[in-house]
Amino acid sequence: MGKVIFYEDRNFQGRSYDCMSDCSDISSYLSRVGSIRVESGCFMVYERNSYMGKQFFLRRGEYHDMQRMMSMGMMFDTIRSCRMIPPYRGSFRMRIYERDNFGGQMYELMDDCDSIIERYRMSDCQSCHVMDGHWLMYEQPQYRGRMVYFRPGEYRSFRDMGYSNMRFMSMRRITDMC
């Protein structure tokens, strides 16, 4: 499926931990993460244990040091957990809602949306229902800012999920061959 190797030091040095599935606590294997090699698949890495905190999407490749990853848009300097994104080759479909509990305006997406303000004249997105595929939602238009991974399911309240101070303004399908 997928394989990621976490190293304690920069440039793939020091102790390492091979991971081929979700890991809720990387700190039980390594004291810190200094570099990462994704050999296959795609992964989300998280700032805190148990898939909490800020998130960053990793695809196949080498990530030599945390400073470089931060220049690529990662907004945290500590990785504590990771989640493997399963391969998916089907269609994509997601409904976004203006308010909690699927209230307010609703729009259905089947492709990427670089700005919900421009496309739908929608100023806020507070809940969603992912019917098909895996998606990344971003706090700013043009797929910038903090990101959050959504797999199929109902997400009734972003506020209740801990994203009360975050507004989602763009959405992108994960179409990589993860």
N, C-alpha and C positions, 0 to 999 in steps of 0.2 A: 504493500500500500504506500507507505511513506516512511522516510527516515530522516531524522535531524540529529546532528551531533552538537552538543553544547560543550564549549571549552572554558576553563576558568580564566585563561589569559588571552591576550590579543594574539592574533596571527596563529590561531589553532595550537597554542602551547598550553602546557599544564595538564591537569587531570581533565578527563572528558566523560561525558555521559551520552550514550546512544539512546535515542528515544524513537519508538515506532508506533506510538499511540498517544493518547492524552496523558498529561502528567500534571497533577494538581499541586505538586510541591517539588520543584527542581532543587531547592535549597537542601533537601534531604540527601542529594547526591553530590552537589557542588556548593562551595561557599559563595561563589559569584559566577556570572557569565561574562566572559570577556570577548568571545567570538563564537560564531555559529557557522556550521556548514549544513545546508539542506541538500541531501543527496537525492531525494525523490519526494514528490508530493508537495503540499502546501500546508502551512501551519500558521496559527495565530499565537503570538506570544503575549503574555500579560505581565503587568507591573507587579501584581500581588498574587499570593497563593489562591488556589481554588478558582482560577479564571476571573479574577476581579481586577478592577482598576483599568488603567489605560491599556490599549491594545495596539498591536502592530502586525501587519500581514507579511509573511515570508514565503517566497516562492523558491524554487530550486536555485541554488547559487551559494556563493561564499560571502560571508559577512565578517570581515577581518577584525573589526573592533567596534565597540559601542559608540564611539564618537562619530564614526562614519555612518552608522545606522541612524544616529540622531540627525545628521545632515540630510538623510534620505526621508525625514519626516517622522521618525519615531520620537515621541514626546516624553520619554522617561529613560532612566539610565540603569534600571535594575529589572532583570527578568526573573520571575518567580514561578511561572506556570506556562504550559503550552497546550494547545488543542490542535489535533490533526483535522484538517478539512477533508472529508471523504471525496473521492472522485465522483463527478457528476457529469452526465452527458445529455441530459434531457432538456426540456423547455424551462423557461424561467417565468415566474409570475409572483407578484407581490402587490398587496393593497396597502396604501399608506393613508393614514387618517389624521386630520387636523387636531383632534382632541383625544384624550384618554378614552379607553373602552370603546374604541371604534366609532367615536362621535365626530361630528362636523363634516367637512368636505372629505370625500373619498376619491382616490384615483388609483387605477390599476396600472402597474408597470410590467412590461415584458422585456424591456431593454434598459440600458443605462440611462440615468437622468443626471445631467451635470448641474442643473439648478431647478429646484421645485418652484422657486419664485418666478423664474422666467417661463417655464413650461406650463405650470398650472395656476400661476398667480396665488400660490398657497404660501403663507408666511411662516407656518409652523407645522411640524409633524410630531405627534405625541404617542401614536400607537401604530402597529402594522400587523399584517397577517401575511406571512411568507407561505405561499402554497407550494411553489416549486423552485428548486435551486438554492444556492447559497449566495448571500449578498453582503456587501460592505456598505455601511451608511456613514457619511462624513458630516462633520459639523459645519463645513463651509462649502459654498458652490465650487465647482471644478475639482471635486475629489480632494479637497485639502483639509487640513486640520485633523483633529482627533477622529478616529474611526472606530466602528463597532461592527462585529461580525454577527450576522443573523442567519440561522439555519431554519429549515421549515418548522413552522409553529406559529402560535398566536402570542403576540406581545401587546398586552392590553394597556400598559402604562410604562413609558420610559422613565417617568419620575419614580415609580415604585421599584424600578430596576437599578436605581442609583444614578440616573442621567438627568436629574432635575435642572441642572444648570447648563445643559447641552441642547442645542437645537440642530436637528438633522436637516441639511440643505441640499445634499446630493447623494445618489445611490448608484452603486456599480455592481454588476453581476460578477461572481468569481467564475470566470470561464477558462482559467488556466487548466491544463490537464493535471489536476492535483491527484 
